[in-house]
Amino acid sequence: MALPKVHVFALGGTIAMTRTDGGEGVRPQLTAEALVSSVPQLADIARIEAASFRQLPSAHLNLDDVIALAEAIEHAVARGSQGVVVTQGTDTIEETAFALDLLLGLEAPVVVTGAMRNPELPGADGPANLAAAVRVAASGTARNLGAVVVMNDEIHAARFVKKAHTSSPAAFRSPLVGPIGWIAEDRVRIALRPHRHAPIAVPAEQPDVPVALLTASLGDDGRLLDALPSLGFRGCVLEGMGAGHVPAHMLPRLEQLAQRMPVVLASRTGSGETFRKTYGFPGSELDLLQKGLIAAGMLDGPKARVALALLLRAGTDKEGIAAFFDGLMA
């Protein structure tokens, strides 16, 4: 029986970083072919087609890169790949994976992975993560899950996963639901299947729509909000305190800003839903929603920013944006 075909797109990141001669620190240098050849066991899992899509630290990636990657993934699947693996730096894996989840409506597995330890360190985790990711991408069990992140033999849904540690190989967690699956003895196990939504259709060559991400803090008066329109921002995600609260001094500025652009209210805690109808004091979630802000629901600030940027790029109006965030858990 022929092995399934898996396309590996390499974007750079720690998994591909080595030290240059005489240089300080590691930089992304390994190609997709080099990554694949460093794990000979992959030949027993799938027929690999490797492509170096970018060679960057993940902090240098942007939504244009991810939109182009989504198009390349669709072409790879149309040409016969049963699954796709994306390797990249871990700093922005959760945002890249979530953007792919929003952009793609494929049944084929789309798996994002990376490494916490570069190839020069003892116990480098890149080879094991790549092998696990290819195994998930080649598995019929993992079809129709949307984009997932595979790290440390765990499978995380893109909408829930986050990087929760700067250096641990077990840095990736899904605080609300935990992993949706795992790999054990080379077998892919799927315990939960998230509900999928229709992909966001971003028109080709549509220019970037800048979206700001701000965090409310003790005593914050919100003066940065005043500058957003003049700086060219067309949307804002505000990480409020707790379940979605801000200092009272921010309210006049927030209300004015919400009349000019969509303002999405997330929580700076990074886990749990923003509330809608519990607290009624000035600056509470009830007050903010009445002033025109949109609740992010379960999404944290970085993911809410990705979603809002893609929705605006697709030409979605404020009512459609609110409906998107309302329907995430439907």
C-alpha positions as YAML, in Angstrom:
chain: A
units: angstrom
residues:
- id: 1
  name: MET
  ca: [0.00, 0.00, 0.00]
- id: 2
  name: ALA
  ca: [1.38, 3.41, -0.99]
- id: 3
  name: LEU
  ca: [2.23, 5.78, 1.83]
- id: 4
  name: PRO
  ca: [0.19, 9.01, 2.04]
- id: 5
  name: LYS
  ca: [1.73, 12.14, 0.57]
- id: 6
  name: VAL
  ca: [2.48, 14.98, 3.00]
- id: 7
  name: HIS
  ca: [3.68, 18.43, 1.98]
- id: 8
  name: VAL
  ca: [6.07, 20.15, 4.44]
- id: 9
  name: PHE
  ca: [6.30, 23.94, 4.26]
- id: 10
  name: ALA
  ca: [9.23, 25.40, 6.22]
- id: 11
  name: LEU
  ca: [9.03, 29.01, 7.43]
- id: 12
  name: GLY
  ca: [12.20, 29.14, 9.55]
- id: 13
  name: GLY
  ca: [12.14, 29.49, 13.32]
- id: 14
  name: THR
  ca: [14.08, 27.75, 16.09]
- id: 15
  name: ILE
  ca: [13.55, 24.33, 14.51]
- id: 16
  name: ALA
  ca: [15.69, 25.55, 11.58]
- id: 17
  name: MET
  ca: [18.22, 27.66, 13.47]
- id: 18
  name: THR
  ca: [21.97, 27.07, 13.62]
- id: 19
  name: ARG
  ca: [24.98, 29.23, 14.42]
- id: 20
  name: THR
  ca: [26.82, 30.99, 11.62]
- id: 21
  name: ASP
  ca: [30.62, 30.89, 11.53]
- id: 22
  name: GLY
  ca: [31.88, 33.46, 13.99]
- id: 23
  name: GLY
  ca: [28.40, 34.77, 14.70]
- id: 24
  name: GLU
  ca: [26.63, 35.15, 18.03]
- id: 25
  name: GLY
  ca: [23.40, 33.28, 18.57]
- id: 26
  name: VAL
  ca: [21.50, 31.02, 16.18]
- id: 27
  name: ARG
  ca: [19.55, 32.10, 13.10]
- id: 28
  name: PRO
  ca: [17.13, 30.30, 10.74]
- id: 29
  name: GLN
  ca: [19.27, 28.61, 8.09]
- id: 30
  name: LEU
  ca: [18.11, 25.02, 7.57]
- id: 31
  name: THR
  ca: [15.96, 24.45, 4.49]
- id: 32
  name: ALA
  ca: [12.85, 22.30, 4.39]
- id: 33
  name: GLU
  ca: [14.85, 19.57, 2.66]
- id: 34
  name: ALA
  ca: [17.50, 19.67, 5.40]
- id: 35
  name: LEU
  ca: [14.85, 19.40, 8.12]
- id: 36
  name: VAL
  ca: [13.23, 16.42, 6.45]
- id: 37
  name: SER
  ca: [16.53, 14.65, 5.78]
- id: 38
  name: SER
  ca: [17.50, 15.04, 9.45]
- id: 39
  name: VAL
  ca: [14.61, 12.72, 10.41]
- id: 40
  name: PRO
  ca: [15.06, 9.56, 8.29]
- id: 41
  name: GLN
  ca: [12.10, 7.90, 10.04]
- id: 42
  name: LEU
  ca: [9.78, 10.16, 8.04]
- id: 43
  name: ALA
  ca: [10.31, 7.89, 5.02]
- id: 44
  name: ASP
  ca: [8.38, 5.18, 6.87]
- id: 45
  name: ILE
  ca: [5.45, 7.50, 7.62]
- id: 46
  name: ALA
  ca: [4.73, 9.37, 4.40]
- id: 47
  name: ARG
  ca: [5.98, 10.43, 1.00]
- id: 48
  name: ILE
  ca: [7.33, 13.88, 1.74]
- id: 49
  name: GLU
  ca: [7.38, 16.89, -0.55]
- id: 50
  name: ALA
  ca: [9.36, 19.69, 1.11]
- id: 51
  name: ALA
  ca: [9.36, 23.40, 0.29]
- id: 52
  name: SER
  ca: [11.18, 26.30, 1.95]
- id: 53
  name: PHE
  ca: [8.38, 28.86, 1.99]
- id: 54
  name: ARG
  ca: [10.09, 31.45, 4.22]
- id: 55
  name: GLN
  ca: [13.30, 31.46, 6.27]
- id: 56
  name: LEU
  ca: [12.52, 33.87, 9.08]
- id: 57
  name: PRO
  ca: [12.25, 34.11, 12.86]
- id: 58
  name: SER
  ca: [8.53, 33.80, 13.52]
- id: 59
  name: ALA
  ca: [8.45, 37.29, 15.04]
- id: 60
  name: HIS
  ca: [9.12, 38.58, 11.50]
- id: 61
  name: LEU
  ca: [6.11, 36.86, 9.90]
- id: 62
  name: ASN
  ca: [2.95, 38.81, 9.10]
- id: 63
  name: LEU
  ca: [-0.57, 38.14, 7.84]
- id: 64
  name: ASP
  ca: [0.50, 38.58, 4.21]
- id: 65
  name: ASP
  ca: [2.85, 35.62, 4.71]
- id: 66
  name: VAL
  ca: [0.09, 33.52, 6.26]
- id: 67
  name: ILE
  ca: [-2.44, 34.37, 3.53]
- id: 68
  name: ALA
  ca: [0.12, 33.39, 0.88]
- id: 69
  name: LEU
  ca: [0.85, 30.20, 2.83]
- id: 70
  name: ALA
  ca: [-2.86, 29.33, 2.97]
- id: 71
  name: GLU
  ca: [-3.03, 29.63, -0.82]
- id: 72
  name: ALA
  ca: [0.04, 27.40, -1.21]
- id: 73
  name: ILE
  ca: [-1.52, 24.82, 1.14]
- id: 74
  name: GLU
  ca: [-4.70, 24.75, -0.93]
- id: 75
  name: HIS
  ca: [-2.66, 24.17, -4.09]
- id: 76
  name: ALA
  ca: [-0.66, 21.37, -2.43]
- id: 77
  name: VAL
  ca: [-3.84, 19.57, -1.36]
- id: 78
  name: ALA
  ca: [-5.36, 20.07, -4.80]
- id: 79
  name: ARG
  ca: [-2.27, 18.41, -6.28]
- id: 80
  name: GLY
  ca: [-2.74, 15.32, -4.15]
- id: 81
  name: SER
  ca: [-1.22, 15.89, -0.72]
- id: 82
  name: GLN
  ca: [-3.29, 14.12, 1.93]
- id: 83
  name: GLY
  ca: [-1.94, 16.39, 4.64]
- id: 84
  name: VAL
  ca: [0.25, 19.43, 5.24]
- id: 85
  name: VAL
  ca: [2.87, 20.27, 7.88]
- id: 86
  name: VAL
  ca: [4.09, 23.80, 8.54]
- id: 87
  name: THR
  ca: [7.32, 24.30, 10.50]
- id: 88
  name: GLN
  ca: [7.98, 27.70, 12.03]
- id: 89
  name: GLY
  ca: [9.19, 29.51, 15.14]
- id: 90
  name: THR
  ca: [7.15, 29.03, 18.27]
- id: 91
  name: ASP
  ca: [6.78, 32.74, 19.11]
- id: 92
  name: THR
  ca: [3.80, 33.13, 16.76]
- id: 93
  name: ILE
  ca: [2.66, 29.54, 16.18]
- id: 94
  name: GLU
  ca: [-0.66, 30.16, 17.91]
- id: 95
  name: GLU
  ca: [-1.42, 33.15, 15.66]
- id: 96
  name: THR
  ca: [-0.29, 31.49, 12.43]
- id: 97
  name: ALA
  ca: [-2.23, 28.31, 13.19]
- id: 98
  name: PHE
  ca: [-5.37, 30.27, 14.09]
- id: 99
  name: ALA
  ca: [-5.12, 32.38, 10.93]
- id: 100
  name: LEU
  ca: [-4.81, 29.20, 8.85]
- id: 101
  name: ASP
  ca: [-7.79, 27.77, 10.71]
- id: 102
  name: LEU
  ca: [-9.85, 30.83, 9.77]
- id: 103
  name: LEU
  ca: [-8.69, 30.91, 6.15]
- id: 104
  name: LEU
  ca: [-8.86, 27.23, 5.19]
- id: 105
  name: GLY
  ca: [-11.87, 24.96, 4.87]
- id: 106
  name: LEU
  ca: [-9.94, 21.81, 3.97]
- id: 107
  name: GLU
  ca: [-10.67, 18.33, 5.26]
- id: 108
  name: ALA
  ca: [-6.98, 17.45, 4.90]
- id: 109
  name: PRO
  ca: [-5.00, 17.85, 8.15]
- id: 110
  name: VAL
  ca: [-3.05, 21.10, 8.45]
- id: 111
  name: VAL
  ca: [-0.46, 20.72, 11.20]
- id: 112
  name: VAL
  ca: [1.81, 23.47, 12.55]
- id: 113
  name: THR
  ca: [4.88, 22.55, 14.58]
- id: 114
  name: GLY
  ca: [8.27, 23.88, 15.65]
- id: 115
  name: ALA
  ca: [10.86, 23.48, 18.35]
- id: 116
  name: MET
  ca: [11.68, 25.01, 21.70]
- id: 117
  name: ARG
  ca: [15.32, 23.89, 21.53]
- id: 118
  name: ASN
  ca: [17.44, 24.62, 18.47]
- id: 119
  name: PRO
  ca: [19.32, 21.78, 16.71]
- id: 120
  name: GLU
  ca: [22.63, 22.65, 18.44]
- id: 121
  name: LEU
  ca: [21.27, 22.01, 21.95]
- id: 122
  name: PRO
  ca: [21.20, 18.67, 23.77]
- id: 123
  name: GLY
  ca: [17.69, 17.24, 23.68]
- id: 124
  name: ALA
  ca: [16.61, 19.28, 20.66]
- id: 125
  name: ASP
  ca: [12.89, 18.61, 20.23]
- id: 126
  name: GLY
  ca: [12.55, 19.57, 16.57]
- id: 127
  name: PRO
  ca: [13.02, 16.09, 15.05]
- id: 128
  name: ALA
  ca: [10.48, 14.47, 17.38]
- id: 129
  name: ASN
  ca: [7.97, 17.27, 16.81]
- id: 130
  name: LEU
  ca: [8.40, 17.05, 13.04]
- id: 131
  name: ALA
  ca: [7.93, 13.28, 13.08]
- id: 132
  name: ALA
  ca: [4.80, 13.60, 15.21]
- id: 133
  name: ALA
  ca: [3.42, 16.37, 12.99]
- id: 134
  name: VAL
  ca: [3.94, 14.32, 9.81]
- id: 135
  name: ARG
  ca: [2.29, 11.35, 11.48]
- id: 136
  name: VAL
  ca: [-0.77, 13.47, 12.31]
- id: 137
  name: ALA
  ca: [-0.84, 15.01, 8.81]
- id: 138
  name: ALA
  ca: [-0.73, 11.52, 7.26]
- id: 139
  name: SER
  ca: [-3.48, 10.17, 9.47]
- id: 140
  name: GLY
  ca: [-7.05, 9.78, 8.30]
- id: 141
  name: THR
  ca: [-8.06, 10.12, 11.95]
- id: 142
  name: ALA
  ca: [-6.97, 13.77, 11.94]
- id: 143
  name: ARG
  ca: [-9.06, 14.87, 8.96]
- id: 144
  name: ASN
  ca: [-11.60, 17.68, 9.26]
- id: 145
  name: LEU
  ca: [-10.14, 19.10, 12.48]
- id: 146
  name: GLY
  ca: [-9.11, 22.46, 11.06]
- id: 147
  name: ALA
  ca: [-5.58, 23.64, 11.74]
- id: 148
  name: VAL
  ca: [-3.84, 22.06, 14.73]
- id: 149
  name: VAL
  ca: [-0.57, 22.55, 16.58]
- id: 150
  name: VAL
  ca: [1.47, 19.44, 17.37]
- id: 151
  name: MET
  ca: [4.17, 19.84, 20.01]
- id: 152
  name: ASN
  ca: [5.54, 17.46, 22.62]
- id: 153
  name: ASP
  ca: [3.34, 14.60, 21.31]
- id: 154
  name: GLU
  ca: [0.18, 16.61, 22.00]
- id: 155
  name: ILE
  ca: [-2.39, 17.81, 19.44]
- id: 156
  name: HIS
  ca: [-3.96, 21.21, 20.13]
- id: 157
  name: ALA
  ca: [-6.78, 22.92, 18.25]
- id: 158
  name: ALA
  ca: [-5.58, 26.23, 16.81]
- id: 159
  name: ARG
  ca: [-8.34, 28.28, 18.38]
- id: 160
  name: PHE
  ca: [-7.46, 27.15, 21.93]
- id: 161
  name: VAL
  ca: [-3.66, 26.72, 22.00]
- id: 162
  name: LYS
  ca: [-1.22, 29.24, 23.39]
- id: 163
  name: LYS
  ca: [2.46, 29.41, 24.22]
- id: 164
  name: ALA
  ca: [2.60, 29.51, 28.01]
- id: 165
  name: HIS
  ca: [6.34, 29.27, 28.75]
- id: 166
  name: THR
  ca: [9.44, 30.87, 27.27]
- id: 167
  name: SER
  ca: [11.64, 27.77, 27.18]
- id: 168
  name: SER
  ca: [9.96, 24.54, 28.31]
- id: 169
  name: PRO
  ca: [9.47, 21.80, 25.68]
- id: 170
  name: ALA
  ca: [5.97, 21.55, 27.15]
- id: 171
  name: ALA
  ca: [5.32, 25.25, 26.52]
- id: 172
  name: PHE
  ca: [2.09, 24.79, 24.55]
- id: 173
  name: ARG
  ca: [-1.18, 24.43, 26.38]
- id: 174
  name: SER
  ca: [-4.89, 24.83, 25.73]
- id: 175
  name: PRO
  ca: [-6.18, 26.25, 29.03]
- id: 176
  name: LEU
  ca: [-9.90, 25.96, 28.24]
- id: 177
  name: VAL
  ca: [-10.08, 22.41, 26.89]
- id: 178
  name: GLY
  ca: [-6.64, 20.80, 27.02]
- id: 179
  name: PRO
  ca: [-5.18, 18.90, 24.06]
- id: 180
  name: ILE
  ca: [-7.74, 17.47, 21.64]
- id: 181
  name: GLY
  ca: [-5.49, 14.48, 21.02]
- id: 182
  name: TRP
  ca: [-2.05, 12.96, 21.34]
- id: 183
  name: ILE
  ca: [0.42, 10.55, 19.77]
- id: 184
  name: ALA
  ca: [1.19, 7.31, 21.62]
- id: 185
  name: GLU
  ca: [3.28, 4.46, 20.25]
- id: 186
  name: ASP
  ca: [3.11, 6.06, 16.80]
- id: 187
  name: ARG
  ca: [-0.69, 6.10, 16.90]
- id: 188
  name: VAL
  ca: [-2.72, 9.28, 16.46]
- id: 189
  name: ARG
  ca: [-5.48, 9.61, 19.03]
- id: 190
  name: ILE
  ca: [-8.22, 12.24, 18.70]
- id: 191
  name: ALA
  ca: [-10.41, 12.71, 21.78]
- id: 192
  name: LEU
  ca: [-12.27, 15.92, 20.86]
- id: 193
  name: ARG
  ca: [-13.41, 17.42, 17.56]
- id: 194
  name: PRO
  ca: [-14.00, 21.20, 17.58]
- id: 195
  name: HIS
  ca: [-16.95, 22.56, 15.65]
- id: 196
  name: ARG
  ca: [-15.76, 24.12, 12.38]
- id: 197
  name: HIS
  ca: [-16.92, 27.34, 10.80]
- id: 198
  name: ALA
  ca: [-16.97, 28.60, 7.24]
- id: 199
  name: PRO
  ca: [-13.58, 30.05, 6.22]
- id: 200
  name: ILE
  ca: [-13.04, 33.77, 5.90]
- id: 201
  name: ALA
  ca: [-12.64, 34.65, 2.22]
- id: 202
  name: VAL
  ca: [-9.98, 37.34, 1.84]
- id: 203
  name: PRO
  ca: [-9.92, 38.79, -1.70]
- id: 204
  name: ALA
  ca: [-6.66, 38.35, -3.60]
- id: 205
  name: GLU
  ca: [-4.27, 41.30, -3.39]
- id: 206
  name: GLN
  ca: [-6.38, 42.90, -0.67]
- id: 207
  name: PRO
  ca: [-4.07, 45.27, 1.28]
- id: 208
  name: ASP
  ca: [-3.40, 44.86, 4.97]
- id: 209
  name: VAL
  ca: [-5.87, 46.43, 7.41]
- id: 210
  name: PRO
  ca: [-3.99, 47.61, 10.53]
- id: 211
  name: VAL
  ca: [-5.49, 46.49, 13.86]
- id: 212
  name: ALA
  ca: [-4.10, 47.66, 17.19]
- id: 213
  name: LEU
  ca: [-3.75, 45.48, 20.27]
- id: 214
  name: LEU
  ca: [-3.76, 47.33, 23.60]
- id: 215
  name: THR
  ca: [-3.88, 46.15, 27.21]
- id: 216
  name: ALA
  ca: [-5.67, 48.01, 30.01]
- id: 217
  name: SER
  ca: [-3.68, 48.40, 33.23]
- id: 218
  name: LEU
  ca: [-4.02, 49.89, 36.68]
- id: 219
  name: GLY
  ca: [-4.80, 53.60, 36.43]
- id: 220
  name: ASP
  ca: [-4.77, 53.62, 32.61]
- id: 221
  name: ASP
  ca: [-6.55, 56.65, 31.15]
- id: 222
  name: GLY
  ca: [-6.57, 55.32, 27.59]
- id: 223
  name: ARG
  ca: [-4.75, 58.23, 25.97]
- id: 224
  name: LEU
  ca: [-3.17, 55.84, 23.43]
- id: 225
  name: LEU
  ca: [-6.67, 55.22, 22.05]
- id: 226
  name: ASP
  ca: [-6.83, 58.81, 20.79]
- id: 227
  name: ALA
  ca: [-3.89, 58.23, 18.45]
- id: 228
  name: LEU
  ca: [-5.17, 55.11, 16.69]
- id: 229
  name: PRO
  ca: [-7.24, 56.74, 13.88]
- id: 230
  name: SER
  ca: [-4.49, 59.20, 12.94]
- id: 231
  name: LEU
  ca: [-1.96, 56.35, 12.84]
- id: 232
  name: GLY
  ca: [-4.05, 54.54, 10.25]
- id: 233
  name: PHE
  ca: [-5.56, 51.81, 12.43]
- id: 234
  name: ARG
  ca: [-8.98, 50.60, 11.34]
- id: 235
  name: GLY
  ca: [-9.71, 48.30, 14.24]
- id: 236
  name: CYS
  ca: [-8.69, 47.75, 17.84]
- id: 237
  name: VAL
  ca: [-8.56, 44.84, 20.25]
- id: 238
  name: LEU
  ca: [-8.48, 45.90, 23.89]
- id: 239
  name: GLU
  ca: [-7.42, 43.38, 26.51]
- id: 240
  name: GLY
  ca: [-9.47, 44.39, 29.54]
- id: 241
  name: MET
  ca: [-8.97, 43.33, 33.11]
- id: 242
  name: GLY
  ca: [-10.57, 40.16, 34.42]
- id: 243
  name: ALA
  ca: [-13.78, 39.28, 32.57]
- id: 244
  name: GLY
  ca: [-13.57, 42.46, 30.47]
- id: 245
  name: HIS
  ca: [-13.24, 45.60, 32.60]
- id: 246
  name: VAL
  ca: [-11.39, 48.90, 32.23]
- id: 247
  name: PRO
  ca: [-10.67, 51.97, 34.42]
- id: 248
  name: ALA
  ca: [-13.46, 54.54, 34.35]
- id: 249
  name: HIS
  ca: [-11.08, 57.18, 32.96]
- id: 250
  name: MET
  ca: [-10.88, 55.25, 29.68]
- id: 251
  name: LEU
  ca: [-14.60, 55.32, 29.00]
- id: 252
  name: PRO
  ca: [-15.04, 58.58, 27.03]
- id: 253
  name: ARG
  ca: [-12.14, 57.70, 24.73]
- id: 254
  name: LEU
  ca: [-13.33, 54.12, 24.24]
- id: 255
  name: GLU
  ca: [-16.88, 55.21, 23.41]
- id: 256
  name: GLN
  ca: [-15.62, 57.69, 20.82]
- id: 257
  name: LEU
  ca: [-13.27, 55.13, 19.29]
- id: 258
  name: ALA
  ca: [-16.04, 52.52, 19.03]
- id: 259
  name: GLN
  ca: [-18.00, 55.00, 16.90]
- id: 260
  name: ARG
  ca: [-15.11, 55.20, 14.43]
- id: 261
  name: MET
  ca: [-13.91, 51.59, 14.19]
- id: 262
  name: PRO
  ca: [-14.68, 48.10, 15.54]
- id: 263
  name: VAL
  ca: [-13.30, 47.70, 19.06]
- id: 264
  name: VAL
  ca: [-13.16, 44.12, 20.34]
- id: 265
  name: LEU
  ca: [-13.00, 43.47, 24.08]
- id: 266
  name: ALA
  ca: [-10.83, 40.53, 25.19]
- id: 267
  name: SER
  ca: [-9.38, 39.61, 28.57]
- id: 268
  name: ARG
  ca: [-5.77, 40.16, 29.51]
- id: 269
  name: THR
  ca: [-5.89, 36.96, 31.59]
- id: 270
  name: GLY
  ca: [-5.51, 34.92, 28.40]
- id: 271
  name: SER
  ca: [-8.02, 32.27, 29.45]
- id: 272
  name: GLY
  ca: [-11.79, 32.14, 29.88]
- id: 273
  name: GLU
  ca: [-14.60, 34.07, 28.23]
- id: 274
  name: THR
  ca: [-15.26, 37.77, 28.43]
- id: 275
  name: PHE
  ca: [-18.49, 38.30, 30.36]
- id: 276
  name: ARG
  ca: [-21.59, 39.96, 28.95]
- id: 277
  name: LYS
  ca: [-24.12, 40.52, 31.72]
- id: 278
  name: THR
  ca: [-22.67, 40.10, 35.22]
- id: 279
  name: TYR
  ca: [-21.05, 43.40, 36.25]
- id: 280
  name: GLY
  ca: [-22.81, 46.74, 35.87]
- id: 281
  name: PHE
  ca: [-20.38, 49.38, 37.16]
- id: 282
  name: PRO
  ca: [-18.88, 52.03, 34.81]
- id: 283
  name: GLY
  ca: [-16.15, 50.29, 32.83]
- id: 284
  name: SER
  ca: [-17.67, 46.84, 33.32]
- id: 285
  name: GLU
  ca: [-18.46, 44.48, 30.46]
- id: 286
  name: LEU
  ca: [-22.15, 45.51, 30.48]
- id: 287
  name: ASP
  ca: [-21.18, 49.16, 30.23]
- id: 288
  name: LEU
  ca: [-18.61, 48.56, 27.49]
- id: 289
  name: LEU
  ca: [-20.91, 46.45, 25.33]
- id: 290
  name: GLN
  ca: [-23.60, 49.13, 25.63]
- id: 291
  name: LYS
  ca: [-21.01, 51.65, 24.41]
- id: 292
  name: GLY
  ca: [-20.50, 49.64, 21.23]
- id: 293
  name: LEU
  ca: [-17.59, 47.33, 22.01]
- id: 294
  name: ILE
  ca: [-17.69, 43.73, 20.72]
- id: 295
  name: ALA
  ca: [-17.03, 40.83, 23.08]
- id: 296
  name: ALA
  ca: [-14.16, 38.55, 21.99]
- id: 297
  name: GLY
  ca: [-15.71, 35.60, 23.83]
- id: 298
  name: MET
  ca: [-13.11, 32.91, 24.45]
- id: 299
  name: LEU
  ca: [-10.39, 34.42, 22.23]
- id: 300
  name: ASP
  ca: [-7.41, 36.08, 23.84]
- id: 301
  name: GLY
  ca: [-6.04, 39.36, 22.54]
- id: 302
  name: PRO
  ca: [-3.57, 38.09, 19.91]
- id: 303
  name: LYS
  ca: [-6.10, 35.68, 18.39]
- id: 304
  name: ALA
  ca: [-8.88, 38.28, 18.48]
- id: 305
  name: ARG
  ca: [-6.55, 40.65, 16.61]
- id: 306
  name: VAL
  ca: [-5.88, 38.02, 13.92]
- id: 307
  name: ALA
  ca: [-9.60, 37.41, 13.50]
- id: 308
  name: LEU
  ca: [-10.50, 41.11, 13.37]
- id: 309
  name: ALA
  ca: [-7.72, 41.86, 10.86]
- id: 310
  name: LEU
  ca: [-8.88, 39.07, 8.54]
- id: 311
  name: LEU
  ca: [-12.54, 40.04, 8.87]
- id: 312
  name: LEU
  ca: [-11.80, 43.68, 8.03]
- id: 313
  name: ARG
  ca: [-9.61, 42.59, 5.14]
- id: 314
  name: ALA
  ca: [-12.55, 40.55, 3.85]
- id: 315
  name: GLY
  ca: [-14.79, 43.64, 3.99]
- id: 316
  name: THR
  ca: [-16.93, 42.46, 6.91]
- id: 317
  name: ASP
  ca: [-19.05, 45.18, 8.54]
- id: 318
  name: LYS
  ca: [-19.42, 45.72, 12.28]
- id: 319
  name: GLU
  ca: [-22.57, 43.60, 12.52]
- id: 320
  name: GLY
  ca: [-20.84, 40.74, 10.72]
- id: 321
  name: ILE
  ca: [-17.81, 41.06, 13.00]
- id: 322
  name: ALA
  ca: [-20.03, 40.85, 16.08]
- id: 323
  name: ALA
  ca: [-21.81, 37.82, 14.63]
- id: 324
  name: PHE
  ca: [-18.46, 36.09, 13.99]
- id: 325
  name: PHE
  ca: [-17.30, 36.47, 17.60]
- id: 326
  name: ASP
  ca: [-20.77, 35.48, 18.88]
- id: 327
  name: GLY
  ca: [-20.72, 32.30, 16.79]
- id: 328
  name: LEU
  ca: [-17.27, 31.01, 17.75]
- id: 329
  name: MET
  ca: [-18.65, 28.60, 20.32]
- id: 330
  name: ALA
  ca: [-21.87, 27.78, 18.44]
...
